């Protein structure tokens, strides 16, 4: 019976397989660095957000809420809601990491887990030798995380330089956040039910008449989650 181990060849293989994810992460993280600077974050704060939070699209929401004046509880609650799906990712990954107790600390396994890392791991780990799985998974996580933090560093530092050197360039960064959210919205239309996305959008728009923007965003998020659960339950009931 093979014993799980962290070996250099397995880690290198994971790093190699992470390149496709890293290539996708880097420009998005670069955009995050630019947007965070435009929203008033210091370069250090923007970089530390990626280092400590590492939550992809949720980081853009974090910056938008902070710029809108949301309180810490609203921001933390929103980010937790956006990432609650990871609670379901963890057990399935642990089942595939090999025999025996995991050699990597559980907090590390959880912190570096993203949607893309999860998808790649689920598709590949089952076909690998159990003794190589944890090393490969570590390499996959390291490659993705390094790319995200590296893109944020470059975006934050370049954003600060551009803002200091040219006022009009600083003003053009105002388009970074709306453009990114439009791209995310278009992507959601491809993968989510149209009724759920439109319901969340309509709920947010209506709440904006009554509440501050960060509370309206929370309400829209809750409405989308409720509609998604409703349609999922109906789909399962019809089977």
Helices and strands as residue ranges (DSSP letters): H 8-17, H 19-38, H 43-52, H 57-67, H 72-82, H 86-96, H 106-111, H 115-124, G 125-127, H 130-165, H 167-172, H 174-191, H 194-207, H 213-238
